[in-house]
Amino acid sequence: MKLYVREPGTDSLLQLTKPEFNHRFALLAIAPVEFRSAIRRRQRAGDIEKAVAVEIIDRFTQHIETKFIQQAMSEAVLDTASRLIDRYPLRAYDAVQLAGCLVLKAMSGKEDPIFVCSDRPLLEVAGSERLPLLDPTTPRETE
């Protein structure tokens, strides 16, 4: 969301997306649904005009196809999310997103994915699961 709607953390994420850093961004297959929900919620609240909402959703959809790595929903992700919910007080979608990162970590082998999030309780759980973390709303040293 922070890449498409200006809010705390936007500048930090925009910096990370610069081509010279060569970062790759993985999104779980459910991300487009969550993204659309967040944009439409802001539209209904009057924070974003309908035409702007459509433009943002279209841009995100284009980026899904060209700039992001799409991670499929799998039984491993859902099983991991269920186990996370048994251990931590997580909302369902938060557990699924975190599970996606944990499964990606298990599959990646050589490099750990960084869990990017601004939700403090979710970051604490991700840290407990030994994931590298990035809260884009927290100032940090430049690359």
N, C-alpha and C positions, 0 to 999 in steps of 0.2 A: 504494500500500500504506500509506503513512504517514498517509493520511487516515482509515484504517479500523482500523489496529492501532497502538497507542502504541509509538513508537520514536523515536530521535533524529531531529529534523526535523518531528515531528508538529505541535508548537505553531506553528511557522513556517508550515506549509501551511494549518493551520486559520485562522490570521490572514488569509492571502491569499484564503480562500474567503468571507470576510465580504461580504455583499451590498453594503455601501457602497463597496467597492473596484471592483465591477463587472468583475472579471476573468473572462475566458472560458478554459475548459480544454478542450484538444483531446486526444483519445486515439485512437491508431491502432486499427483494427478488431481487431488481435490482442491488445490489452490485456486483454480479459476472460479469455482463455485463460491468459495469464501471471499475472493476478491470482488466478484460481482455483487454478492450480498452486502459487503461493506460499502461499495460505491452507491448502490441503490438505497441503502439506509441513509447515507449522507444526502442523496438527492431528495428523498422523502422528507428529510428534516429541513430542507431548504438551504443546505450548505453548498450544494453543487447544482447548477442548472442542468436540466435534462440533456440538452445538446452536449454539454461538457461531459456529463456522465457517459454518454454514448461514445464520445471521442476517447475517453480514458479507457473504457472497456475494449474498444477496438484496438487501441495501441497495445494494451496488455496482451490481447489475443494474438496480435502480430508478433510480439516479443516471445510469447510462449513457443511459437513455431520457429523463431530465428535466433533468439539470444539465450534462452534458458534450457537447461537439461530437465526433461520431464521424467520424474520417477513414478513408475506405475504403482498403483495400490496393489497390495499383494496380501496373501494370508499371513506372511511373516510380519508385515506392518500391522495388520489388525491384531494378530496374536500378541505382538510386542505392546501395542497400545492397551490391550486388555490387562496385561501384566503391570504396566505402568499405573493404570487406574487402581489396581489392587494395592499398590505400594504408596501412591501419592494422591492427594486430593486434586486431581486434574479434571478439567472439563473434557468432554469427548474429543472435540476437534483439536484441542491442545495436545492431548495424549497421542492422537493420530499423527500430528505434525512432528512431535518429538520422536515418536516411534519411527517415522520415515527417516529421520536423520540418523537414528541408531542403526537401522537396517543398512542405510547407505554406508555408515562407518564400518559395519561388519563386512560389507561387500567390497569396500574400496581397497583394502589391503595396505597400500603404501602411505596414504595421507588421510588424516582425519578431517571430515567435513566440519565446518564451523557452524554452530547453531546460532542463527541471527534472530534476535527477538528483543522486544522492549518491555515485555511483561515480566516484572521482577520475580513473582512466584514461579513462573515457568522457567526462567533462567536458573533459579536455584535448583529446581529439579533436574534440569539439563546438566548443571554442574555436578550434581550428585551422581549422575550417570557418566561422569568423566568425559563430557564433550567440551571441546574448546568453544568459548562463547564470544559473542559480539552483541553488545547493546548499542545500537547506533545513536541513541540519545545521550550516551556517556562520552564526554570528550576523551580523545585518545591521541597518542602520538601519530604523526603522519607516517605513511608507508615508507 
